[in-house]
Every structure is written in structure tokens, then in C-alpha cells.
Amino acid sequence: MRLTILGGGGFRVPLVHGALLGDRAEGRVTQVVLHDLDADRLSAVARVLAEQAADVPDAPEVTVTTDLDEALRGADFVFSAIRVGGLEGRAADERVALDLGVLGQETVGAGGIAYGLRTVPVAVDIARRVARLAPDAWVINFTNPAGLVTEAMSRHLGDRVIGICDSPVGLGRRIARVLGADPREAFIDYVGLNHLGWVRGLRVAGRDELPRLLADPALLGSFEEGKLFGTEWLRSLGAVPNEYLHYYYFNRETVRAYQEADRTRGAFLRDQQAGFYEEMKRPDAAALSAWDRTRAEREATYMAENRDAAGAGERDADDLSGGYEKVALALMRAIARDERTTLILNVRNRGTLSALDSEAVIEVPCLVDANGAHPVAVDPLPGHATGLVCAVKAVEREVLSAAASGSRTTAVKAFALHPLVDSVNVARALVDGYRAVHPGLGYLK
């Protein structure tokens, strides 16, 4: 079975490869094709993968290419983890927004819109090429903003593109661990959009254990989200939000923390990973240990500004292990081998959430089998959550429209309608600011 990884020179690719090395069953991935536009980054990651596989018999064959069509031909699965504009682009997204007094995070608010406007045209081109060159392939999208990009690709690939994210997995794992339950045996009642969802229940052997957590302030305050949001707010909601909702519920504090930080998250990762790739230019560099050291620092500093704003302290060691690669492998196994499982995924709504239309991509538990991912029926969201989900989905639709039409007016509308952008004049300044720093947004006229 052949897996193509787009963004194959990306820093997190060894996580996926490491998960593949542990899969010894029939029908496993035997070929991995790494595609990237940057040959030096491809070479660096290929060295890490070679060291990972050094003592593993029958490890997948790894090849690299900068030719997209070559990478796609013959693929059974396509894992998309591209970053249009690189980390330099992310750092610029953050800074332009912060200079105007609004959030510039990678996927939330103004930064997410800018990233989407850069990424959607490229993702659509990839989807069209997959449909032409590998029509039977399944596309697993991790490219951010994951829900928006998955919806853009679904217009050309239908249900054969599925978005994944590790945030709901990590959240469910933390709740189960606090409750003394095995995460593998728990059903997580989670619903929303990517980076905009809530855990409303956690069922073990048919019993919802979340009320027990919400009723115990000490237990509720003992894990990441309890520290981040505060127990009083979680009990008021009657649910546990995805950590990214901190940007909405505590926006003023978060923007201030980001403005006061020495560097934005994007700038930190840009500089950190530049050091890693520079080190990989030395033939004698120990690739795997250098990558692992850089990865550990990356994970430990994740959402550091939010935790500082909330006084949440350092991340727990158990939360530093990532997880999106496990979701990707479980998804591929379920489809390729018809190993039925339940995963939280980004898929087309199909009537699951009545407040949204059928084609809207949402993030919900899905039953996965050889025919793909099928969203599980969920109860309606409460009014406050429905309002936020509908508002952000409306913004995503304006982004898709702007990317398709090249309309600056529509792009301004996308920014202005976002709940975290507080003025139409700011929205206009954002569009002009992003066009000035991103040549790829020159298509907005």
C-alpha cells in the first residue's frame, strides 16, 4: 500500500513514519512518498526517517520528490500537511493582526483567515489533481485551517477527503485519565467545528461520567482545560471546550499576552525549526536525536501564552506525546482493512447538525469502515455554541468565496464577520496588511 505525504519535508512527518513502523499487520503501508517544494527539507526529513527505520525489518520504502504529479500517481492514501508560505508566513499572519489589536493565531481569527486565503487555492489544485491522477485514493487532511481546507477539497473529492486533528483526541484522553477510565473504552460526545468544539459527555460502559467530573471542583481543576478555563466557567458551560476556545472566551487576555511575548508562536517555531534544518546540512549530524530534541521543546511550549494568561502553569508531561499520527494510522487501517472504529474527524455534515447545511464540514465522532467515515448522530448544540459555530462557518464560507472569486470585498467581509474582529475598518486594514506581506494574496483585487 502506497502513502503519499504532501508537505513531506515538514517537521512532524517523522511522527507519522514512526507510527507506520509499529504497524506489522497485513495490508500495511509498504511505500512512503514524500513530496515537498523544498529539496533541502526533504533531504533532512528523509535522514530522520532512515535513522528511525535502521533496526526495523521490512520498514516501508521511502522515496522523495518535488514533482507533485509523480507523488500522487498510484497513491492509495494521500496525507496532506502542507504549509503555504511556510513558518515565515505564519509569523507574518500573527504580527499583522497583533499590530492591529486583534488575535493573529494560526487557525483562529484574523490569522486563520489569512492562512486560509493563502492555502485554499493550493488545496483546491491538489484536490483536482488527486481526482485526475489517483481517483481511488483517500485524502487525509491535516493542513490548517483543517475544517476549512477539508471543506474546500470536499467540493472536488466528496467524502474521499477526511480531515483530522489531534486536539479532540488529546482532550478526550485527558478527561478519561482524570476519571480513571481507559480512553480506548470511552465514547467521547464531542461536536463542533475544527478548533471550535465541546465535549458534552464521556460514556464508559453506557454511563456518562462527565457529570461526575463537573461536580468535583478538585478533579475538574486538575487537568489542562480545567486550569486553562477555570472550573467555574466549565461548570457554567456544562461541557469541556476544546483548548482553542480559550481564544474566544478569554480573547482580551490572550491578545495582551501575545502582544507582550518576546516572539509570536510562529516566529518561535520558524527560528527553532530553522536551527534544526540548518543542523541537518551537516553530514555528521545525528538526525533523529536532533529532531527529537527539537520536537520536545516544541511540544512543551505549545499554547504557552494562553497558559500564562490563565496562570495554568506548565503542561503535564503526559500531554507532550502528540497524537495526530495515531489518528491518521487508525483512519487508514479502518478504511484499508475494514477494521471498524470510531474516531473524531472532520467530515461533511450530512444532517448531523441541524443548524448547518449538508455540505458543511464539521468535527464529530464518526464510524469508520472500508466505505469511509460516517458521522454519528448528535444532539443539538446549546444556543451559545450554535451561534458561535454558525458565525464561524459563515466566515469560512466567505473565505471560500473570496478564494474562488479573487474578490477583495469578499475577503474584507470574511474578516469583518469574524467574532474576534471588532471593526469593518480593522478588517479592511487586515486585508491590506496581509496583501502587503504575502505575494500569494495578490489575487485579491
Solvent accessible surface area in square Angstrom, and as a share of the most:
residue,aa,sasa,rsa
1,M,59,0.26
2,R,52,0.19
3,L,0,0.00
4,T,0,0.00
5,I,0,0.00
6,L,1,0.00
7,G,10,0.09
8,G,0,0.00
9,G,0,0.00
10,G,16,0.16
11,F,8,0.03
12,R,47,0.17
13,V,5,0.03
14,P,0,0.00
15,L,26,0.13
16,V,3,0.02
17,H,2,0.01
18,G,31,0.30
19,A,22,0.17
20,L,5,0.02
21,L,19,0.10
22,G,57,0.55
23,D,5,0.03
24,R,110,0.40
25,A,46,0.36
26,E,160,0.72
27,G,44,0.42
28,R,40,0.15
29,V,5,0.03
30,T,62,0.36
31,Q,70,0.31
32,V,1,0.01
33,V,8,0.04
34,L,0,0.00
35,H,13,0.06
36,D,20,0.10
37,L,155,0.77
38,D,57,0.30
39,A,64,0.50
40,D,93,0.48
41,R,69,0.25
42,L,4,0.02
43,S,60,0.39
44,A,4,0.03
45,V,2,0.01
46,A,28,0.21
47,R,61,0.22
48,V,0,0.00
49,L,2,0.01
50,A,65,0.50
51,E,71,0.32
52,Q,35,0.16
53,A,22,0.17
54,A,76,0.59
55,D,138,0.71
56,V,42,0.24
57,P,98,0.62
58,D,104,0.54
59,A,31,0.24
60,P,8,0.05
61,E,100,0.45
62,V,48,0.28
63,T,62,0.36
64,V,72,0.41
65,T,16,0.09
66,T,70,0.40
67,D,70,0.36
68,L,27,0.14
69,D,33,0.17
70,E,93,0.42
71,A,0,0.00
72,L,0,0.00
73,R,128,0.47
74,G,57,0.55
75,A,8,0.06
76,D,60,0.31
77,F,5,0.02
78,V,0,0.00
79,F,1,0.01
80,S,2,0.01
81,A,29,0.23
82,I,25,0.13
83,R,81,0.30
84,V,34,0.20
85,G,49,0.47
86,G,28,0.27
87,L,23,0.12
88,E,106,0.47
89,G,4,0.04
90,R,17,0.06
91,A,8,0.06
92,A,25,0.19
93,D,2,0.01
94,E,2,0.01
95,R,95,0.35
96,V,22,0.13
97,A,0,0.00
98,L,4,0.02
99,D,104,0.54
100,L,67,0.33
101,G,43,0.41
102,V,7,0.04
103,L,1,0.01
104,G,1,0.01
105,Q,10,0.04
106,E,14,0.06
107,T,20,0.12
108,V,5,0.03
109,G,3,0.03
110,A,1,0.01
111,G,0,0.00
112,G,4,0.04
113,I,7,0.03
114,A,0,0.00
115,Y,4,0.01
116,G,0,0.00
117,L,1,0.00
118,R,14,0.05
119,T,0,0.00
120,V,6,0.03
121,P,49,0.31
122,V,60,0.34
123,A,1,0.01
124,V,24,0.14
125,D,56,0.29
126,I,8,0.04
127,A,0,0.00
128,R,136,0.50
129,R,69,0.25
130,V,1,0.01
131,A,44,0.34
132,R,151,0.55
133,L,38,0.19
134,A,6,0.05
135,P,82,0.52
136,D,116,0.60
137,A,3,0.02
138,W,27,0.09
139,V,0,0.00
140,I,1,0.00
141,N,0,0.00
142,F,28,0.11
143,T,3,0.02
144,N,28,0.14
145,P,13,0.08
146,A,1,0.01
147,G,4,0.04
148,L,6,0.03
149,V,1,0.00
150,T,1,0.00
151,E,2,0.01
152,A,2,0.02
153,M,1,0.00
154,S,5,0.03
155,R,141,0.51
156,H,70,0.31
157,L,23,0.11
158,G,18,0.18
159,D,71,0.37
160,R,78,0.28
161,V,5,0.03
162,I,3,0.02
163,G,0,0.00
164,I,0,0.00
165,C,6,0.04
166,D,32,0.16
167,S,9,0.06
168,P,0,0.00
169,V,43,0.25
170,G,7,0.07
171,L,2,0.01
172,G,0,0.00
173,R,49,0.18
174,R,9,0.03
175,I,0,0.00
176,A,0,0.00
177,R,89,0.32
178,V,34,0.19
179,L,13,0.07
180,G,71,0.68
181,A,20,0.15
182,D,43,0.22
183,P,57,0.36
184,R,216,0.79
185,E,123,0.55
186,A,18,0.14
187,F,55,0.23
188,I,28,0.14
189,D,24,0.12
190,Y,0,0.00
191,V,0,0.00
192,G,0,0.00
193,L,3,0.01
194,N,20,0.10
195,H,12,0.06
196,L,3,0.02
197,G,0,0.00
198,W,5,0.02
199,V,0,0.00
200,R,47,0.17
201,G,3,0.03
202,L,0,0.00
203,R,98,0.36
204,V,35,0.20
205,A,107,0.83
206,G,68,0.65
207,R,162,0.59
208,D,59,0.30
209,E,24,0.11
210,L,2,0.01
211,P,78,0.49
212,R,113,0.41
213,L,0,0.00
214,L,26,0.13
215,A,73,0.56
216,D,54,0.28
217,P,68,0.43
218,A,83,0.65
219,L,47,0.24
220,L,0,0.00
221,G,27,0.26
222,S,56,0.36
223,F,4,0.02
224,E,9,0.04
225,E,0,0.00
226,G,2,0.02
227,K,70,0.30
228,L,3,0.02
229,F,7,0.03
230,G,30,0.29
231,T,39,0.23
232,E,144,0.65
233,W,95,0.33
234,L,0,0.00
235,R,118,0.43
236,S,78,0.50
237,L,29,0.14
238,G,38,0.36
239,A,8,0.07
240,V,0,0.00
241,P,0,0.00
242,N,1,0.00
243,E,11,0.05
244,Y,14,0.05
245,L,0,0.00
246,H,2,0.01
247,Y,2,0.01
248,Y,31,0.12
249,Y,57,0.22
250,F,59,0.24
251,N,39,0.20
252,R,184,0.67
253,E,71,0.32
254,T,0,0.00
255,V,13,0.07
256,R,115,0.42
257,A,19,0.15
258,Y,6,0.02
259,Q,82,0.36
260,E,126,0.57
261,A,30,0.23
262,D,148,0.77
263,R,106,0.39
264,T,5,0.03
265,R,22,0.08
266,G,0,0.00
267,A,11,0.09
268,F,31,0.13
269,L,2,0.01
270,R,73,0.27
271,D,59,0.31
272,Q,26,0.11
273,Q,8,0.04
274,A,58,0.45
275,G,40,0.39
276,F,5,0.02
277,Y,22,0.08
278,E,102,0.46
279,E,44,0.20
280,M,10,0.05
281,K,125,0.53
282,R,121,0.44
283,P,130,0.82
284,D,116,0.60
285,A,7,0.05
286,A,60,0.46
287,A,0,0.00
288,L,58,0.29
289,S,62,0.40
290,A,1,0.01
291,W,13,0.04
292,D,62,0.32
293,R,143,0.52
294,T,13,0.08
295,R,48,0.17
296,A,51,0.39
297,E,85,0.38
298,R,34,0.13
299,E,18,0.08
300,A,38,0.30
301,T,44,0.26
302,Y,52,0.20
303,M,10,0.04
304,A,29,0.22
305,E,25,0.11
306,N,0,0.00
307,R,9,0.03
308,D,111,0.58
309,A,41,0.32
310,A,39,0.31
311,G,67,0.64
312,A,11,0.09
313,G,47,0.46
314,E,142,0.63
315,R,29,0.11
316,D,52,0.27
317,A,84,0.65
318,D,86,0.44
319,D,4,0.02
320,L,50,0.25
321,S,59,0.38
322,G,14,0.13
323,G,1,0.01
324,Y,4,0.02
325,E,11,0.05
326,K,118,0.50
327,V,5,0.03
328,A,0,0.00
329,L,16,0.08
330,A,29,0.22
331,L,0,0.00
332,M,2,0.01
333,R,77,0.28
334,A,1,0.01
335,I,10,0.05
336,A,46,0.35
337,R,55,0.20
338,D,66,0.34
339,E,80,0.36
340,R,185,0.68
341,T,49,0.28
342,T,58,0.33
343,L,26,0.13
344,I,16,0.08
345,L,0,0.00
346,N,0,0.00
347,V,10,0.06
348,R,36,0.13
349,N,0,0.00
350,R,113,0.41
351,G,57,0.55
352,T,19,0.11
353,L,7,0.03
354,S,101,0.65
355,A,54,0.42
356,L,22,0.11
357,D,70,0.36
358,S,48,0.31
359,E,78,0.35
360,A,0,0.00
361,V,3,0.02
362,I,0,0.00
363,E,2,0.01
364,V,0,0.00
365,P,1,0.01
366,C,0,0.00
367,L,102,0.51
368,V,1,0.01
369,D,22,0.12
370,A,46,0.36
371,N,120,0.61
372,G,1,0.01
373,A,14,0.11
374,H,75,0.33
375,P,35,0.22
376,V,38,0.22
377,A,94,0.73
378,V,27,0.16
379,D,101,0.52
380,P,103,0.65
381,L,17,0.08
382,P,63,0.39
383,G,62,0.60
384,H,97,0.43
385,A,0,0.00
386,T,37,0.21
387,G,43,0.42
388,L,31,0.15
389,V,2,0.01
390,C,44,0.26
391,A,35,0.27
392,V,16,0.09
393,K,7,0.03
394,A,47,0.36
395,V,4,0.02
396,E,25,0.11
397,R,64,0.23
398,E,33,0.15
399,V,2,0.01
400,L,7,0.03
401,S,51,0.33
402,A,0,0.00
403,A,17,0.13
404,A,92,0.71
405,S,76,0.49
406,G,13,0.13
407,S,29,0.19
408,R,70,0.25
409,T,104,0.61
410,T,25,0.14
411,A,0,0.00
412,V,14,0.08
413,K,100,0.42
414,A,0,0.00
415,F,1,0.00
416,A,25,0.19
417,L,90,0.45
418,H,9,0.04
419,P,62,0.39
420,L,20,0.10
421,V,9,0.05
422,D,123,0.64
423,S,41,0.26
424,V,75,0.43
425,N,105,0.54
426,V,29,0.17
427,A,0,0.00
428,R,115,0.42
429,A,38,0.30
430,L,0,0.00
431,V,2,0.01
432,D,67,0.35
433,G,21,0.20
434,Y,1,0.00
435,R,78,0.29
436,A,88,0.68
437,V,70,0.40
438,H,10,0.05
439,P,127,0.80
440,G,52,0.50
441,L,1,0.01
442,G,30,0.29
443,Y,64,0.24
444,L,1,0.01
445,K,167,0.71
